[in-house]
Amino acid sequence: MSSSITLSAATRQNLLSLQDTASLLATTQTRLSTGKEVNSALDNPANFFTAQGLNQRSGTLTSLLDGISNGIQTIQAANTGLTNLQKLTDQLKSTAQQATQATSAVTAKATLTTKALNGAIDTNLVSTGATQATGRSIGAAATTASTLTGTVAFATATTPTALATDQKFEVDGVSVTVGAGNYFAADVVSTINAQLTAGNSNVVASANGGGNIILTNSIDGAAVSVSGTSAGILGASPAANTAAAVFSPKASTRMTSLGFTDGDNVVVNGYSVSISKTDTVSTFAQKVSTATNGEVTAAFDPTAANRYFTFTAKDAKTQVNLANGSTATSLISKIGFNGATSFAAGLGASGSTADLANKTLTVSVGSGASAKTATVTFGNLTGQVQTLDQLNVALASANAQATMDSTGRLSISTTNDSASQTLNISGTATGASASFLTSSAGATLGGDGLTARNKLVTDYNNLLGQIDQLSNDSSFNGINLLKGDQLKVNFNEDASSSITLKGVATNSTSLKLTAVTTDDFKDNTAINKVMDSVKSASTTLKSQAATYASNLSVVQNRQDFTKNLANVLDTGAANLTNADLNEEAANSQALSTRNSLAISALSLANQSQQGILQLLR
C-alpha cells in the first residue's frame, strides 16, 4: 500500500527556490575554493580543453629549462677553462720573455774574419787606399840645354868695361843687379851667378872668349827668360826669351817654366793654391798641402820615365778635385791634367785593385729549413754593396752583421738575437786565395746565462702540463667541450628546435705547444719562434672563447624565451579557466541571503498548513 505526501503549491514553490539557491551557492563555493570558473569539461568544454593543452605545453617547456640550464653551465665551464688556459699561455709568454732578458747563454758568437783588406774602410769596402790622382808626363825624358848669348862684349883683360849706372833686370824671374863700375866679363858673370844661385834659378851665366855673356839652362832645358829696362847690358833692350831646347822638368823647375805667370793659382778641393814667379815645382807641391790643410798633398816625380804630378788624398774617405784658377793662364792642364779633374775617394794608386771588388758573398745563419740567407756582390755599381752600412742592411735578413777594425779586417758574425746559431759563408770572396780564409763557424755556449735559461725551460714545460690538466677538468655533468665532447640543447617539446655544440679538443698538442729544450731558449731568435707559437695558441683560445660566448648567448636567450613563453601559456590558460573571485564572493554573499530568505519563506508556508491542521482538530 502506497502513501503520498501532498505539498501545497506555496511550499513546493519555496522548496524549489531553496534547492536552486543551494545549488548556485555550492557552485559559487567551489569556484571560490578552486579559484577557477571552469573546473571540468562540464563547466566549459572549449575553455577547459584549450587551457589543458596550454598548461601541458607550458609544463613541457618548463621541464626543458633544466636541460637548458645544464647546457648553459656546460658552456660556462668550458669558457671558464678557456679563460684560465689563456692565463696559462700568458704565463708561457712571460716565461719566454724572461729568457730573452736573461744573461746570454752564448759566451762567443760565430764569427768569420777576412785578411787585412787592401785599403778598405767602412765607407768604402772596395777602396784600395787614399786616392792618388796622377797627371800626364810633362816635357821630354832627356834635357837639352837652352842658351841665350848676349851681343855686348865685356873686356876680358887689361882695361875693364865701365858701367856708368846700376844695371837691373830679371833672369828666369830672379832679380839681378850689376852695380855701376868697371867690369871684366868674368866679374859680370860672377855677379850674376851669385844672385841667380841665391834665387834658386836653374840658369847659369858664363862668358865666351869674346867677352859675351851666355845664360844657360842645362838643368831642365826650360827657356831662358830675361826682362827689365837694364837688360841691354846683355846686348838687347830688353833681351828676348829663348825657346826651350828640350824641356824636362825637375823639382827645381820654375812654375813659370810650365807656363804660369806671377799671381796665377790653381784650385785643389776647393782651396786656392797661389803661384808666384819664384815658385818651383817643389815649393808649389808644398803649398798644396798647406793650402788644403793637409787634405791633399802633391808630389812631382822627375824621373825620366815619369815627369808627372801626383795629388794624394789624406785618406780613403777623401776625394781629389782639381780646377783651373782665377786667371786666364791658371790652367791645370799645365801640370798634366787635361782630362779627368775629379777623382773619387778610395781609388788608391793607379792600377790598384780592391780585394773584394766584384766578389760575391753568401751568408747563411742557422741550419736546415729555418736557416736565413743573404747574398751580396761587392762593388760601386747599382745593386752592389760598397759600404759597411750597406752590407749590414743586406745581412739583416740573414740575422748577421758586419764590423771592420782599424787594420782593415772585415768580420761577419751572427746578431745577438741569433747568437747561438752557426755561421756559414760561400762565394768568390771565400777560399784559400780570397779574402775570407774560412767558411764556417759556431757559437760557444756556457756560463750563468745558460744555467738560468735551462731553469726557464723547466718552468715552461711544467706550465704545458698544467694546460693539459686544466683542460681535462673543465667538464660539467659529464660533458667536457674542451675534450671534444658534443652538447645538444633542446628548445621545444618535440626537439625540432635545438642547438648542437661541437667541442674542440683543447690541450697543448692541439694548440701546437710543444715541450722546449735548451736549444729553444739559447738565443732570442729561437725564443721568438717559441713566442710565436704561444701567440698562435692564444689567438686560437680567443677564437674558441668567442665561439662559446656566441653559443652561450644563444642558449641564454632561448632560456629567457622559454621562461617567458611558459608564462604566456600559463597566463592564457588561467584567463580561460580562472574565476573572478570578487564576483564570486559577491555572488556567495547574495546567495547566502537568498538562501536565508528561502528558508524563511518555506517556514511560513509550513506554518499556514499547520494552522489548518489545528482547525481540524
C-alpha positions in Angstrom: 0.0 0.0 0.0 1.5 3.3 -1.1 1.2 6.6 0.5 2.0 10.1 -0.8 2.6 13.5 0.7 0.9 16.3 -0.9 2.7 19.7 -0.6 1.0 22.9 -1.1 1.8 25.0 -4.1 3.5 27.6 -2.0 5.5 25.0 -0.1 6.6 23.4 -3.3 7.5 26.7 -4.9 9.6 27.7 -1.9 11.2 24.3 -1.8 12.3 24.6 -5.4 13.6 28.1 -4.9 15.6 26.9 -1.9 17.1 24.0 -3.9 18.1 26.3 -6.8 19.7 28.7 -4.4 21.6 25.8 -2.6 22.9 24.6 -6.0 24.1 28.0 -7.0 25.7 28.5 -3.6 27.5 25.2 -3.9 28.8 26.2 -7.4 30.0 29.5 -6.1 31.7 27.9 -3.1 33.5 25.5 -5.5 34.8 28.4 -7.6 35.9 30.3 -4.5 37.7 27.2 -3.2 39.5 26.4 -6.5 39.8 29.9 -7.9 38.6 28.6 -11.2 35.5 29.3 -13.1 36.0 26.2 -15.3 36.8 23.2 -13.1 35.7 20.5 -15.5 34.8 19.9 -19.1 31.1 20.2 -18.0 31.7 23.8 -17.0 33.0 24.9 -20.4 34.4 22.2 -22.7 36.1 24.6 -25.1 37.9 26.6 -22.5 38.7 23.6 -20.3 40.4 21.6 -23.1 42.1 24.7 -24.5 43.5 25.6 -21.1 44.5 22.0 -20.5 46.6 22.0 -23.8 48.2 25.3 -22.9 49.1 24.0 -19.4 50.5 20.8 -20.8 52.8 22.7 -23.3 53.8 25.1 -20.5 54.7 22.2 -18.3 56.8 20.6 -21.1 58.7 23.8 -21.8 59.3 24.3 -18.1 60.8 20.8 -17.9 63.2 21.7 -20.7 64.5 24.6 -18.7 66.6 22.2 -16.6 68.3 20.9 -19.7 68.8 24.4 -21.0 70.3 25.4 -17.6 72.7 22.4 -17.7 73.7 23.4 -21.2 74.5 26.9 -20.0 76.6 25.6 -17.2 78.4 23.3 -19.5 79.3 26.1 -21.8 80.3 28.3 -18.9 82.5 25.5 -17.6 84.3 25.4 -21.0 84.5 29.1 -21.1 86.0 29.2 -17.6 88.5 26.6 -18.8 89.5 28.7 -21.8 89.8 31.8 -19.6 92.3 30.1 -17.4 94.1 28.5 -20.3 94.6 32.0 -21.6 96.1 32.9 -18.3 98.5 29.9 -18.6 99.5 30.9 -22.2 100.2 34.4 -20.8 102.5 32.7 -18.2 104.2 30.8 -21.0 104.8 34.1 -22.9 106.1 35.7 -19.7 108.5 32.8 -19.1 109.8 33.1 -22.7 110.2 36.8 -22.3 112.2 36.2 -19.1 114.5 34.1 -21.2 115.1 36.9 -23.7 116.1 39.2 -20.8 118.3 36.6 -19.1 122.0 36.7 -19.4 123.1 35.4 -22.7 123.9 31.7 -22.9 126.5 32.4 -25.6 130.0 33.2 -24.5 131.3 33.7 -28.0 129.2 34.2 -31.2 130.1 32.6 -34.5 132.4 35.0 -36.4 134.4 34.8 -39.6 137.1 37.4 -40.4 138.9 38.4 -43.6 142.6 39.1 -44.0 143.6 42.7 -43.9 141.9 44.2 -47.0 144.0 46.4 -49.2 142.9 49.9 -48.4 139.3 49.0 -47.4 137.5 51.3 -45.0 134.0 51.2 -43.5 132.6 53.8 -46.0 134.3 52.0 -49.0 134.8 48.3 -48.8 136.2 48.2 -52.3 138.7 51.0 -51.7 142.3 50.4 -52.4 143.5 53.2 -50.2 143.8 57.0 -50.4 143.2 58.3 -53.9 146.3 59.2 -55.9 145.4 61.4 -58.9 148.3 61.2 -61.3 148.7 63.6 -64.3 150.3 63.1 -67.7 154.0 63.3 -68.2 155.3 66.8 -68.8 158.1 67.6 -71.2 160.7 65.2 -72.6 162.6 62.4 -70.9 166.1 63.9 -71.8 167.2 67.5 -71.4 169.0 69.7 -73.9 170.3 72.9 -72.5 168.8 76.2 -73.7 171.0 79.3 -74.0 170.9 83.0 -74.6 174.1 84.8 -75.7 174.5 88.5 -75.3 175.9 90.7 -78.0 177.8 93.1 -75.7 181.4 92.2 -75.4 182.9 92.9 -72.0 186.7 93.2 -71.6 188.4 90.0 -70.7 191.8 91.6 -69.8 193.8 94.8 -69.5 191.1 97.5 -69.3 187.7 96.7 -67.8 184.4 97.8 -69.3 182.8 100.8 -67.5 179.2 100.8 -66.4 178.1 104.3 -65.6 174.8 103.3 -63.7 173.4 100.3 -61.9 172.0 97.7 -64.3 168.8 96.0 -63.1 167.0 93.2 -64.8 165.4 89.7 -64.3 166.7 86.4 -65.4 164.3 83.4 -65.0 162.2 85.5 -62.7 165.2 86.3 -60.4 166.0 90.0 -59.9 169.6 90.7 -60.8 171.6 93.9 -60.2 175.0 94.8 -61.7 176.1 98.0 -60.0 177.9 100.9 -61.6 181.6 100.3 -62.0 184.3 98.8 -64.1 183.9 95.1 -65.0 185.7 92.4 -66.8 183.5 89.7 -68.4 184.4 87.3 -65.5 183.3 89.9 -63.0 179.9 90.3 -64.6 179.5 86.5 -64.7 180.3 86.2 -61.0 177.9 88.9 -60.0 175.0 87.5 -62.0 175.6 83.9 -60.8 175.7 84.8 -57.2 172.3 86.3 -57.5 170.8 83.5 -59.6 172.1 80.9 -57.1 170.5 82.9 -54.3 167.2 82.9 -56.2 167.3 79.2 -56.8 167.5 79.6 -60.5 168.4 76.9 -62.9 170.2 79.4 -65.2 174.0 79.8 -65.1 175.9 82.7 -66.5 179.2 82.3 -68.4 181.3 84.3 -70.9 182.8 83.3 -74.2 186.3 84.3 -75.4 184.9 87.5 -76.9 183.5 88.6 -73.6 179.9 88.0 -74.4 177.6 86.9 -71.5 176.0 83.5 -72.1 172.9 82.4 -70.0 172.5 78.6 -70.0 169.7 76.4 -68.5 171.1 72.9 -68.6 169.1 71.6 -65.6 165.7 71.2 -67.2 166.1 72.8 -70.6 163.5 75.5 -70.0 163.6 78.7 -71.9 165.9 81.4 -70.5 163.8 84.5 -69.8 165.3 87.9 -69.5 163.4 91.1 -68.9 163.8 94.6 -67.5 164.9 98.1 -68.6 168.5 97.4 -68.0 168.7 94.1 -69.8 170.6 95.9 -72.5 173.9 95.1 -70.9 173.3 91.6 -72.4 173.0 93.1 -75.9 169.3 93.7 -76.2 166.9 96.1 -74.7 165.2 94.1 -73.4 166.5 90.7 -74.3 164.0 88.3 -76.0 163.1 85.0 -74.4 164.8 82.0 -75.9 162.7 79.0 -76.8 163.2 75.9 -74.7 165.5 73.4 -76.2 164.4 70.0 -75.0 162.4 70.7 -71.7 162.5 68.0 -69.0 161.1 69.5 -65.7 162.8 68.8 -62.4 162.0 69.6 -58.7 163.8 72.9 -59.1 162.0 73.9 -62.3 160.2 77.2 -62.0 156.4 77.1 -62.3 156.7 79.9 -64.8 158.6 77.4 -67.0 155.4 75.4 -67.1 153.5 78.4 -68.5 152.3 80.0 -65.3 152.7 83.7 -64.6 153.2 85.5 -61.3 149.9 85.7 -59.5 148.3 82.6 -61.0 146.6 80.0 -58.9 145.0 76.5 -59.2 142.1 75.1 -57.1 142.5 71.9 -55.2 139.5 70.5 -53.3 138.0 74.0 -53.3 141.2 75.6 -51.9 143.2 78.2 -53.9 146.9 77.4 -54.3 148.8 80.6 -55.3 151.7 80.6 -57.8 154.4 83.2 -57.7 157.3 83.8 -60.1 159.7 82.3 -57.7 157.8 79.1 -57.1 159.4 75.9 -58.2 157.7 72.6 -58.7 158.9 71.6 -55.3 157.6 74.7 -53.5 154.3 74.5 -55.3 153.8 71.0 -54.0 154.5 72.2 -50.5 151.9 74.9 -51.0 149.2 72.4 -51.9 149.5 70.7 -48.5 149.4 74.0 -46.7 146.5 75.5 -48.6 144.3 72.4 -48.2 145.2 71.9 -44.5 146.7 68.6 -45.3 143.6 67.3 -47.0 145.6 66.8 -50.2 149.3 66.5 -50.7 151.2 66.9 -54.0 154.5 65.5 -55.3 156.4 65.6 -58.6 158.2 62.5 -59.9 161.1 63.9 -62.0 162.5 60.6 -63.2 162.9 60.5 -66.9 160.2 57.8 -67.5 157.5 59.7 -65.4 157.7 63.5 -65.0 154.3 63.9 -63.6 152.4 65.4 -60.6 150.5 63.2 -58.2 147.9 64.6 -55.8 147.2 62.3 -52.9 144.2 62.5 -50.6 144.8 62.3 -46.8 142.8 59.1 -46.5 140.5 56.7 -48.4 137.4 58.8 -47.5 138.7 62.0 -49.2 138.2 62.9 -52.9 140.7 64.8 -55.0 139.2 67.6 -57.2 141.3 69.9 -59.3 140.1 73.0 -61.1 141.5 76.0 -63.1 142.4 79.1 -61.2 141.0 82.6 -61.5 143.3 83.9 -64.3 143.4 83.1 -68.0 146.8 81.4 -67.5 145.8 79.4 -64.4 145.2 76.2 -66.2 145.6 72.8 -64.5 146.5 71.3 -67.9 149.9 72.9 -67.4 150.5 70.5 -64.6 149.4 67.5 -66.6 145.6 67.2 -66.1 144.0 67.6 -69.4 141.1 65.1 -68.9 139.7 64.0 -65.6 139.9 66.6 -62.9 137.7 64.9 -60.3 138.8 61.7 -58.6 136.5 59.7 -56.2 137.7 58.7 -52.7 139.3 55.3 -52.2 140.8 54.8 -55.6 144.3 54.2 -54.3 147.2 54.2 -56.6 146.6 54.0 -60.3 146.0 50.4 -61.4 145.4 49.0 -57.9 142.6 46.5 -57.3 140.4 46.1 -54.3 140.3 42.6 -52.6 136.5 42.5 -52.6 135.8 44.2 -55.9 133.1 42.3 -57.9 133.3 39.4 -55.4 130.2 37.6 -54.2 129.4 36.5 -50.6 126.6 34.3 -49.4 126.0 34.4 -45.7 123.8 31.7 -44.0 122.8 31.7 -40.3 121.3 28.6 -38.8 120.7 25.2 -40.3 118.1 23.3 -42.2 114.9 24.8 -43.5 115.0 27.5 -40.8 118.4 28.9 -42.0 118.4 32.6 -43.0 120.5 33.5 -46.1 121.6 36.7 -47.8 123.8 37.1 -50.9 125.8 40.3 -51.8 128.1 41.4 -54.6 130.8 44.0 -53.6 131.3 47.0 -55.9 130.2 50.5 -56.6 127.6 49.8 -59.2 123.8 49.9 -58.7 122.7 46.9 -56.6 126.2 46.2 -55.3 127.5 46.7 -51.8 130.1 49.3 -51.3 129.9 50.5 -47.7 129.7 48.7 -44.3 126.3 50.2 -43.7 125.0 48.8 -47.0 126.5 45.4 -46.1 124.7 45.4 -42.7 121.4 46.3 -44.4 121.8 43.3 -46.7 122.9 40.9 -43.9 120.0 41.9 -41.6 117.6 39.5 -43.3 120.1 36.6 -42.5 120.4 37.6 -38.9 124.1 38.5 -39.5 126.1 41.7 -39.0 129.5 43.0 -40.1 132.2 45.1 -38.5 135.6 46.4 -39.5 138.6 47.0 -37.3 141.4 49.6 -37.7 143.6 47.1 -39.6 141.1 46.7 -42.4 139.8 43.3 -41.4 136.1 42.7 -42.1 134.3 40.4 -39.7 130.9 38.7 -40.2 129.1 37.4 -37.1 125.6 36.4 -36.1 123.4 39.0 -34.4 122.7 38.9 -30.7 119.2 37.5 -31.3 120.8 34.6 -33.3 123.9 34.4 -31.2 123.8 30.6 -30.8 123.4 29.8 -34.5 126.1 28.5 -36.8 127.5 30.8 -39.5 128.4 29.7 -43.0 129.6 31.7 -46.0 130.4 30.9 -49.6 131.1 32.7 -52.8 134.1 34.1 -54.7 135.0 36.2 -51.6 135.9 33.0 -49.8 138.6 30.4 -50.3 142.3 29.8 -49.8 143.3 32.8 -52.0 140.3 35.0 -51.3 139.5 37.5 -48.5 137.7 35.1 -46.2 140.0 32.2 -45.4 137.4 30.1 -43.5 133.8 29.5 -44.4 132.1 28.1 -41.2 132.0 28.9 -37.5 129.9 28.0 -34.5 129.0 29.7 -31.2 130.2 28.7 -27.7 127.6 28.2 -25.0 128.0 28.2 -21.2 128.1 30.3 -18.1 125.4 31.5 -15.7 123.2 32.6 -18.7 122.9 29.0 -19.9 122.0 27.8 -16.3 119.3 30.5 -16.0 117.8 29.7 -19.3 117.8 25.9 -18.6 115.7 26.6 -15.5 113.2 28.6 -17.6 113.0 25.6 -19.9 111.8 23.5 -17.0 109.3 26.2 -15.9 107.9 26.4 -19.4 107.4 22.7 -19.7 105.7 22.5 -16.3 103.2 25.1 -17.5 102.4 22.9 -20.5 101.4 20.1 -18.2 99.1 22.4 -16.3 97.4 23.3 -19.6 96.5 19.6 -20.2 95.3 19.1 -16.7 93.1 22.2 -16.7 91.6 21.2 -20.0 90.6 17.8 -18.6 89.0 19.3 -15.6 86.7 21.7 -17.5 83.6 19.5 -17.5 80.1 19.8 -16.2 77.6 17.0 -15.7 80.0 14.6 -17.5 80.3 16.8 -20.7 83.7 18.5 -21.4 83.7 20.6 -24.5 87.4 21.1 -24.2 87.9 17.4 -24.7 85.9 17.4 -27.9 82.5 16.3 -26.4 79.3 17.3 -28.1 76.5 19.2 -26.4 72.9 19.3 -27.7 70.3 21.5 -26.0 66.6 21.1 -27.0 64.4 24.2 -27.0 60.9 22.8 -27.7 58.8 19.8 -26.8 59.4 17.8 -30.0 63.2 18.7 -30.2 62.6 20.3 -33.6 64.3 23.4 -32.3 67.8 22.9 -30.7 71.5 23.8 -30.8 74.4 21.4 -31.1 77.8 22.5 -29.9 80.7 20.5 -31.1 83.5 20.7 -28.6 87.1 21.2 -29.7 89.9 19.2 -28.1 92.0 21.9 -26.4 95.3 20.9 -25.0 99.0 21.6 -25.5 99.1 19.3 -28.5 96.0 20.8 -30.3 97.4 24.3 -29.5 100.7 23.2 -31.1 102.6 24.0 -27.9 105.4 21.5 -27.6 107.9 21.0 -24.9 111.0 23.1 -25.3 114.7 22.2 -25.0 117.8 24.1 -24.2 118.2 24.9 -27.9 114.8 26.6 -27.9 115.9 29.1 -25.3 119.6 29.6 -26.2 119.1 32.9 -28.2 116.4 35.4 -29.0 115.7 34.1 -32.5 114.9 30.6 -31.1 112.9 32.1 -28.3 110.9 34.3 -30.7 109.8 31.1 -32.5 108.5 29.7 -29.2 106.8 33.0 -28.5 105.2 32.9 -32.0 103.7 29.5 -31.2 102.4 30.8 -27.8 100.8 33.8 -29.6 99.2 31.5 -32.1 97.8 29.4 -29.2 96.5 32.5 -27.5 94.7 33.5 -30.7 93.2 30.1 -31.0 91.9 30.2 -27.4 90.4 33.7 -28.0 88.7 32.4 -31.2 87.2 29.4 -29.3 86.1 31.6 -26.4 84.4 33.9 -28.9 82.5 30.9 -30.4 81.5 29.6 -27.0 80.4 33.1 -25.9 78.2 33.4 -29.0 76.7 29.9 -28.3 76.1 30.8 -24.7 74.3 34.0 -25.7 72.0 31.9 -27.9 71.2 29.4 -25.2 70.7 32.1 -22.6 68.4 33.9 -25.0 66.4 30.7 -25.5 66.3 30.2 -21.8 64.7 33.6 -21.3 62.4 33.0 -24.2 61.2 29.6 -22.8 60.6 31.1 -19.4 58.6 33.9 -20.9 56.7 31.6 -23.3 55.7 29.2 -20.4 54.5 32.3 -18.5 52.4 33.4 -21.5 50.9 29.9 -21.8 50.1 29.7 -18.1 48.5 33.2 -18.3 46.5 32.2 -21.3 45.2 29.0 -19.6 44.4 31.0 -16.4 42.5 33.5 -18.5 40.3 30.7 -19.9 39.6 29.0 -16.5 40.2 31.3 -13.6 37.2 32.8 -11.8 36.7 36.4 -10.8 37.0 35.9 -7.0 35.5 39.3 -6.3 32.4 38.5 -8.4 32.1 35.0 -6.9 32.4 36.4 -3.3 29.6 38.8 -4.1 27.6 36.0 -5.5 28.2 33.9 -2.4 27.0 36.7 -0.2 23.9 37.3 -2.3 23.1 33.6 -2.5 23.5 33.2 1.3 21.0 36.0 1.8 18.8 34.4 -0.8 19.0 31.1 0.9 18.1 32.5 4.3 15.0 34.2 2.7 14.0 30.9 1.0 14.2 29.1 4.3 12.1 31.7 6.0 9.5 31.6 3.1 9.3 27.8 3.4 8.8 28.1 7.1 6.0 30.5 6.7 4.3 28.2 4.1 4.5 25.3 6.5 3.0 27.4 9.3 -0.1 28.1 7.3 -0.6 24.4 6.7 -0.2 23.7 10.4 -2.9 26.3 11.2 -5.4 24.5 9.0 -4.4 21.2 10.8 -5.2 22.7 14.1 -8.6 23.9 13.0 -9.4 20.3 12.0 -8.6 19.1 15.5 
